[in-house]
């Protein structure tokens, strides 16, 4: 998941801000969270960008601790 890790490292704010946030990353984030926390597609897409990034960080920290 190199793209996802790069996104986490830059705190989800690539040059250009949220307007320039690649749709590919949104799909990766939703797929990753969906596979880990089992929330619905709708629930994941209803998260705003910052909240989705926060959940990604927390889930990834839990996985690193295992």
N, C-alpha and C positions, 0 to 999 in steps of 0.2 A: 504494500500500500504506500509506495513512495509519494504519490501525489497527496494522499491524505496526510502523511507525516509532514510534508512540506507545508501544507495548509495549517496544521496545528502549530508548527514552529513559527510561522509568520502571524500567528493568532487570527488566522482567517481573513486577514486584510491585505490582499495583494495590492500592488501599486494600482491605483485607479479606484479603490474602495469597493463598496458593495455592488455598484453598478457594473464594475468589471469582473465580478466574481463568476468564474466559469461554471456553466450549467453542469459540466461533467463532474465537478467537485460536489455539487449539490446531490447529484445522483449517487456518488460514492458515499457521501456522508449518510444519506438516508438508507442506503443498502446496508452499510456497516452497522448503524444503530438498530435498524430493523432486525438484523440477524442476532444482535446481542440482547436487546431489551424487549423485543417482540411487541413493540407498539405498532399500531396500524399505520398504513401509508398516510392516511389523512392526519393522524396525530403528529407524525413526523414532519409533514409539510406545513402544518400549522405552527410549528416552532419558528420563532424569528431567528434570523441568522446568528445573533450573539448567543441565544439560548441553545441552539443546536450545537454550536462550537463548544459551549461549556459542557454539555452532555458528552460530546465526543471526548473531551479531555478527561472527564471523570471515568468513563468506561475504559479508556485506554490505560489510565493509571491502575485501575483494578486488574486489568489483564497483565500489566507489567509486574504486579505484586505476586501473581500466581507462579 
